[in-house]
Amino acid sequence: MQLFFSFLKIGAFTWGGGYAMLPLIKQELVEKRNFLSEEEFIEGVSVAQSLPGAIAINTACFVGRKLAGGSGALVSLLGSALPSFVVILVLATLFLRYKEILLVKRFFYGATPAIAALIGGAIVDLGKSALKQIEEVIVAVLLFLFVFFFDVHPLWIVVLGGLVGLVRKR
């Protein structure tokens, strides 16, 4: 039940999708509840990112499975997805009806940069936690450049990163 309510709270109070949820997931599960270490959290995000689907849902399933097996994955998934499902159902109905109202347009105009800021904050926070050596920073920057300038598909970025990890000497 703690997993369900933790992910329900995360899902209910996060705007902006999966990456915007990551700081709340970390705060709730690593810092507040001590369900995971920071390393386990980074591992979970890495696994979640390398799989198809939404990163928040994948992270919820990974964490739930790690902590409580298959039932933990299921309740974490439900807790994470339920608020979005309900809110999207209600907002889609309202938005379709009222989308031309100036106040609604202005709200979404202002919310968009806020969501971008949350995603940027998640990137910085994950980068500080995951990139501890200069070689890791260099690989991350190079892979980012591949995505940004050469439009390399995320799947290939994950594969390239994994290959770098395989050949890197420790």
C-alpha positions as CSV (number, residue, x, y, z in Angstrom):
1,M,0.0,0.0,0.0
2,Q,2.9,2.3,0.7
3,L,4.1,1.9,-2.9
4,F,0.6,2.5,-4.3
5,F,0.1,5.7,-2.3
6,S,3.7,6.9,-3.0
7,F,3.2,6.6,-6.7
8,L,-0.4,7.9,-6.5
9,K,1.0,11.0,-4.8
10,I,3.8,11.3,-7.4
11,G,1.3,10.8,-10.3
12,A,-1.2,13.3,-8.8
13,F,1.2,16.1,-8.2
14,T,3.4,16.0,-11.3
15,W,2.8,18.0,-14.5
16,G,4.8,17.4,-17.6
17,G,5.1,13.7,-17.9
18,G,7.7,11.1,-17.1
19,Y,10.9,13.1,-16.9
20,A,9.2,15.8,-14.8
21,M,8.2,13.0,-12.4
22,L,11.7,11.8,-11.8
23,P,12.6,14.4,-9.2
24,L,9.5,13.6,-7.2
25,I,10.1,9.8,-7.5
26,K,13.6,10.4,-6.2
27,Q,12.5,12.6,-3.4
28,E,9.7,10.2,-2.3
29,L,11.5,6.9,-2.7
30,V,15.1,7.7,-2.0
31,E,15.2,10.7,0.3
32,K,11.9,10.5,2.2
33,R,11.1,6.8,2.4
34,N,14.5,5.2,1.9
35,F,13.0,2.5,-0.3
36,L,16.0,2.8,-2.6
37,S,19.6,4.0,-2.6
38,E,20.5,6.7,-5.0
39,E,22.5,4.2,-7.0
40,E,19.4,1.9,-7.2
41,F,17.3,4.8,-8.3
42,I,19.8,5.7,-11.1
43,E,19.8,2.0,-12.1
44,G,16.0,1.9,-12.3
45,V,15.9,5.1,-14.4
46,S,18.5,3.6,-16.7
47,V,16.6,0.4,-17.1
48,A,13.3,2.3,-17.6
49,Q,14.8,4.6,-20.2
50,S,16.2,1.7,-22.2
51,L,12.8,0.0,-22.5
52,P,9.9,1.0,-24.7
53,G,7.1,2.9,-23.0
54,A,6.8,5.9,-20.7
55,I,9.7,6.4,-18.4
56,A,7.5,7.1,-15.3
57,I,5.5,3.9,-15.8
58,N,8.6,1.9,-16.5
59,T,10.3,3.3,-13.4
60,A,7.3,2.6,-11.3
61,C,7.2,-1.0,-12.5
62,F,10.9,-1.4,-11.9
63,V,10.8,0.0,-8.4
64,G,7.7,-1.9,-7.5
65,R,9.2,-5.2,-8.8
66,K,12.5,-4.6,-7.0
67,L,10.7,-3.8,-3.7
68,A,7.7,-6.2,-3.7
69,G,7.8,-8.5,-6.7
70,G,5.1,-8.7,-9.3
71,S,2.4,-7.3,-7.0
72,G,4.6,-4.4,-6.2
73,A,5.1,-3.6,-9.9
74,L,1.3,-3.8,-10.4
75,V,0.4,-1.5,-7.5
76,S,3.2,1.0,-8.4
77,L,1.9,1.0,-12.0
78,L,-1.7,1.6,-11.0
79,G,-0.7,4.3,-8.5
80,S,1.4,6.1,-11.0
81,A,-1.1,5.9,-13.9
82,L,-4.4,6.4,-12.1
83,P,-4.1,10.1,-11.5
84,S,-3.1,10.8,-15.1
85,F,-5.9,8.7,-16.4
86,V,-8.5,10.5,-14.4
87,V,-7.1,14.0,-15.0
88,I,-6.7,13.4,-18.7
89,L,-10.2,12.1,-19.0
90,V,-11.6,15.2,-17.2
91,L,-9.3,17.7,-18.8
92,A,-9.7,16.4,-22.3
93,T,-13.5,16.8,-22.0
94,L,-13.1,20.3,-20.6
95,F,-10.3,21.3,-22.9
96,L,-12.2,20.3,-26.0
97,R,-15.2,22.4,-24.8
98,Y,-13.2,25.5,-23.6
99,K,-10.0,25.5,-25.5
100,E,-10.7,28.8,-27.3
101,I,-11.2,30.8,-24.0
102,L,-8.4,33.3,-23.6
103,L,-7.8,32.4,-20.0
104,V,-7.3,28.7,-20.9
105,K,-4.9,29.6,-23.7
106,R,-2.9,31.8,-21.4
107,F,-2.7,29.1,-18.7
108,F,-1.2,26.5,-21.1
109,Y,1.1,29.2,-22.6
110,G,2.6,29.7,-19.1
111,A,2.5,26.1,-18.1
112,T,4.7,25.0,-21.1
113,P,7.9,26.7,-19.9
114,A,7.3,25.5,-16.4
115,I,7.2,21.9,-17.6
116,A,10.3,22.4,-19.6
117,A,12.0,23.8,-16.4
118,L,10.9,20.7,-14.5
119,I,12.4,18.4,-17.2
120,G,15.6,20.4,-17.3
121,G,15.9,20.1,-13.5
122,A,15.4,16.4,-13.7
123,I,18.2,16.2,-16.3
124,V,20.6,18.2,-14.1
125,D,19.7,16.2,-11.0
126,L,20.2,12.8,-12.8
127,G,23.4,14.1,-14.4
128,K,24.8,15.0,-11.0
129,S,23.9,11.6,-9.5
130,A,24.9,9.4,-12.5
131,L,27.9,11.2,-14.0
132,K,30.6,11.0,-11.4
133,Q,33.7,10.6,-13.6
134,I,34.9,12.9,-16.4
135,E,34.7,10.0,-18.9
136,E,31.0,9.5,-18.1
137,V,30.4,13.3,-18.7
138,I,32.2,13.1,-22.0
139,V,30.2,10.1,-23.2
140,A,26.9,11.8,-22.1
141,V,27.8,15.0,-24.0
142,L,28.8,13.1,-27.1
143,L,25.6,11.0,-27.1
144,F,23.6,14.2,-26.5
145,L,25.3,15.7,-29.6
146,F,24.4,12.7,-31.6
147,V,20.7,13.1,-30.7
148,F,20.7,16.9,-31.1
149,F,22.7,17.4,-34.2
150,F,22.3,14.1,-36.0
151,D,18.8,13.0,-34.9
152,V,20.1,9.6,-33.8
153,H,17.2,7.5,-32.5
154,P,17.1,7.0,-28.7
155,L,17.4,3.2,-29.1
156,W,20.7,3.6,-30.8
157,I,21.9,6.1,-28.1
158,V,21.2,3.5,-25.4
159,V,22.9,0.8,-27.5
160,L,25.9,3.0,-28.0
161,G,26.1,3.9,-24.3
162,G,25.9,0.2,-23.4
163,L,28.7,-0.6,-25.9
164,V,30.9,2.1,-24.4
165,G,30.2,0.5,-21.0
166,L,31.2,-2.9,-22.3
167,V,34.5,-1.8,-23.7
168,R,35.4,0.7,-21.0
169,K,38.1,-0.5,-18.6
170,R,37.6,-0.2,-14.9
